[in-house]
Amino acid sequence: MTPPNEPTQDTSPPNAPNPQDPRTIGQLVSAISGQFSGLIRGELDLAQANLKEKVAKLGAGGVMFAIAGVLALYMLGMLLAAAAWGLASVMPIWAGFLIVAGVLLLFIVILGLIGMRAMKKSKEYEVAPKEGIKKSVDAAKMGFKK
């Protein structure tokens, strides 16, 4: 027997329910509902923050690609003119430019077909923020079943 002034040790596990908890079942369900809606809001806030960061990175990358593309167009024009003038040394100038234009058209068609294939493949991937919410709901349902 322990003396009345000494504290008693709690031997219950840390996650055991507290029999002294004055909350009713309704209050507990209300608390769980509030926590669950907070979880959903958190998931949506996380998705929004990720989307903002992604848009910012894509914007900066897009600007760099645009600058590089403009400079590449100037360089390409110079290279194509040089190729046409080079061919003009062995044939009429109009034929040199026509050959260079034909080769360029061939490249355009090939790259356009590759681009179309890539665009069709991109339809396989969809952004689905509701997947995270669905997993949270499923986890909550499993918790209620136990």
SVG drawing of the C-alpha trace seen along z (x, -y; Angstrom):
<svg xmlns="http://www.w3.org/2000/svg" viewBox="-23 -37 55 40">
<polyline fill="none" stroke="black" stroke-width="0.4" points="0.0,0.0 1.3,-3.5 1.3,-6.3 -1.3,-9.0 1.3,-11.7 3.3,-9.8 2.1,-10.0 0.9,-6.8 2.5,-5.6 0.3,-5.4 0.9,-1.9 -1.6,-2.3 -0.1,-2.5 0.4,-6.0 -2.4,-5.6 -4.9,-4.0 -8.3,-5.8 -8.7,-8.0 -11.8,-6.8 -11.9,-10.2 -12.4,-12.0 -15.7,-14.0 -16.4,-14.3 -19.4,-12.5 -19.4,-10.4 -21.0,-13.3 -18.2,-15.7 -15.6,-13.1 -17.2,-12.7 -17.4,-16.5 -13.7,-16.8 -12.8,-14.1 -14.9,-15.9 -13.1,-19.1 -9.7,-17.4 -10.7,-15.7 -11.8,-18.9 -8.5,-20.5 -6.7,-17.6 -8.6,-18.2 -7.9,-22.0 -4.2,-21.1 -4.1,-18.8 -5.7,-21.6 -3.2,-24.2 -0.3,-21.8 -1.5,-21.2 -1.9,-25.0 1.5,-25.7 3.1,-23.0 1.2,-24.4 2.4,-28.0 6.0,-26.8 5.7,-24.7 4.3,-27.7 7.1,-29.9 9.8,-27.4 8.0,-26.9 7.8,-30.6 11.5,-31.2 12.4,-28.2 10.0,-29.4 11.7,-32.8 15.1,-31.2 13.8,-28.9 12.3,-31.9 15.5,-33.8 17.5,-30.8 14.9,-30.2 15.1,-33.7 18.9,-33.5 18.8,-30.1 16.5,-31.4 19.0,-34.2 21.8,-31.6 19.8,-29.2 19.0,-31.9 22.7,-32.6 23.6,-29.0 21.0,-28.3 22.1,-31.3 25.7,-30.2 24.7,-26.7 22.7,-28.1 25.6,-30.4 27.9,-27.4 25.8,-25.3 25.6,-28.3 29.3,-27.9 28.5,-24.6 25.0,-25.4 22.8,-28.4 22.0,-30.4 18.3,-29.7 18.9,-26.0 21.1,-26.2 18.4,-28.1 15.7,-25.6 17.7,-22.6 18.3,-24.2 14.6,-25.0 13.6,-21.4 15.9,-20.0 14.5,-22.5 11.0,-21.4 11.9,-17.8 13.2,-18.6 10.0,-20.6 7.8,-17.7 9.8,-15.2 9.9,-17.4 6.1,-18.2 5.3,-14.5 7.5,-13.8 5.8,-16.8 2.3,-15.4 3.3,-12.0 4.6,-13.7 1.4,-15.7 -0.7,-12.5 1.4,-10.8 0.9,-13.7 -2.8,-13.0 -1.9,-9.9 -0.9,-12.0 -3.5,-14.0 -3.2,-16.1 -5.5,-14.6 -5.4,-16.4 -8.5,-14.4 -6.3,-11.2 -4.6,-12.5 -8.0,-13.4 -9.4,-10.0 -6.5,-8.3 -7.1,-10.4 -10.8,-9.4 -10.0,-5.8 -7.5,-5.9 -10.2,-7.6 -12.7,-4.9 -10.2,-2.2 -9.7,-4.0 -13.4,-4.0 -13.7,-0.3 -11.1,0.6"/>
</svg>
